[in-house]
Amino acid sequence: MDQVDKIKAQWNRERPDLDVGPMGMIGRLGRLARHLAQAHAECFATHGLSPAGFDVLATLRRAGPPHALTVKDLLATTMVTSGTMTNRLDRLEAAGQVRRVPNPEDGRGFVVQLTERGQADIDAAVTDHVANQHRLVAALNDEERATLDALLGTWLAAFEGSDS
């Protein structure tokens, strides 16, 4: 019995008229999300990165050569406000991990590009991040991971839609 089971039992005792079944799944997902976010933040910190900085650098890295995106594209991928993105980019630029260069397709704008240092930093960080993710899911066997991934994908698609 975990903490969520204890909470459900208390609600069942106090409000037997309510079906608190979904509280178990949602409560566990919330608690897992906090544990995972903490483990990710600790991993990123070993590389001098915040979760926000990792997000931007990883987005640029996986975009492929020349590892550059417009701010509009970064905003769409990371789903943050333009003010938040400006702060992130200012910090990463000050650290020498990104640079802003004129956009060849729009003289009024610019693109954000990984520097050599930024690419080296994100390559090291993502290598450790993937190893950390394997450690975090090690309590589940391959079949359980595949089943959970598929179920979560179905559930998430109900909120976000599907790209298929």
Buried (B, 14 or more C-beta within 10 A) or exposed (E): EEEBEEBBEEBBEEEEEEEBEEBBEEBBEEEEEEEBEEBBEEBBEEBEBBEBBBBBBBBBBEBEEEBBBBBBBBBEBBEBEEEEBEEBBEBBBEBEBBBBEEBEEEEEEBBBBBBEEBBEBBEEBBEEBEEBBEEBBEEEEEEEEEEEEEEEEEEEEEEEEEEE
